[in-house]
Amino acid sequence: QLVESGGGSVQTGGSLRLSCRVFRSTLTWNCMGWFRLPPGKQREGVAVIAPRGGRTYYADSVDGRFTISQDSANNALYLQMDSLKPEDSAVYYCAAFCSPDLYWGQGTQVTVS
């Protein structure tokens, strides 16, 4: 129901843009976000957006380098990742929440070397 794409391998300092196709309009969700699971670590929040108001929140580790956005016309959530670092390597998941339902994508691998 949520399908991520755009992951891959990139060198340090490079950029990637993750996309998440959602099964209904982004404007129907209370909030949407990106999370990541680094190897050997716990899942962590990366960025969140409230689609109707546009407010965004970022983890300190990515603030200033990543940008979350949504496109209601295309039912899509994006994560623009710039100035990538090796510690950004992880499986990235998109999520969408509309009380009481929470949906997750299947994940997409990002590797920075």
C-alpha positions in Angstrom: 0.0 0.0 0.0 3.0 2.2 0.5 5.7 1.7 -2.1 9.2 3.2 -1.7 11.7 3.7 -4.5 14.9 5.6 -5.1 17.3 3.9 -2.8 20.7 2.9 -4.0 24.4 3.3 -3.4 26.1 6.7 -3.4 29.4 8.1 -2.4 29.9 10.4 0.6 28.6 13.8 -0.2 26.2 12.6 -2.8 22.5 12.9 -3.1 19.5 10.6 -3.4 15.8 11.2 -3.6 13.4 8.7 -2.1 9.9 8.4 -3.2 6.9 6.8 -1.6 3.7 6.1 -3.5 0.7 6.2 -1.3 -2.6 4.5 -2.0 -4.7 7.6 -1.5 -4.3 11.3 -1.4 -1.5 12.6 1.0 -4.0 15.2 2.2 -6.1 12.4 3.9 -3.3 11.6 6.3 -2.7 13.2 9.7 1.1 12.9 9.2 3.6 11.1 7.0 7.2 10.4 7.5 10.4 8.7 6.8 12.2 6.3 9.2 15.3 4.3 8.9 16.9 1.2 10.2 20.7 1.3 10.3 22.5 -2.0 10.5 22.7 -3.3 14.0 20.7 -0.4 15.4 17.1 0.4 16.2 14.7 2.1 13.9 14.8 5.9 14.1 12.7 8.7 12.9 14.2 10.9 10.1 11.6 13.4 9.0 7.9 13.9 9.4 5.4 16.2 7.6 1.8 17.2 8.4 0.5 17.2 4.8 -2.5 19.5 5.3 -0.5 22.2 7.1 2.9 21.6 5.6 4.7 21.6 9.0 7.9 19.5 9.0 10.1 18.0 11.6 13.6 16.6 11.3 16.0 14.5 13.4 19.0 16.5 14.5 21.3 14.2 12.5 19.7 15.1 9.2 18.4 18.6 9.7 19.8 20.9 7.0 20.7 18.0 4.7 17.4 16.2 4.2 14.1 17.7 2.9 10.7 16.0 3.2 7.9 17.0 0.9 4.6 15.7 -0.4 2.7 15.9 -3.6 -1.0 15.5 -3.2 -1.6 15.4 -7.0 0.5 12.3 -7.3 -0.2 10.7 -3.9 3.5 10.8 -3.2 5.9 11.5 -0.3 9.5 12.4 -1.0 12.8 12.6 0.9 15.6 14.6 -0.7 18.8 13.6 0.9 21.9 15.7 0.2 25.4 15.7 1.7 25.0 12.0 2.5 27.3 10.5 5.1 28.2 6.8 5.7 26.1 6.9 8.9 23.1 7.6 6.8 23.3 4.1 5.4 20.1 2.2 6.4 16.9 0.8 5.1 14.5 3.7 4.8 10.8 3.3 5.3 7.9 5.6 4.6 5.0 5.7 7.0 1.5 7.2 6.9 -0.7 7.8 9.9 -4.4 8.5 10.1 -5.8 7.7 13.5 -6.0 4.9 14.4 -4.3 3.4 11.3 -0.6 3.3 10.7 0.8 2.0 7.4 4.4 1.2 6.5 6.2 0.7 3.2 8.5 -2.3 2.5 11.7 -0.3 2.8 14.4 0.8 0.4 18.1 0.4 1.0 20.5 3.4 1.0 24.2 2.7 1.2 26.7 5.6 1.5 30.4 4.8 1.1 
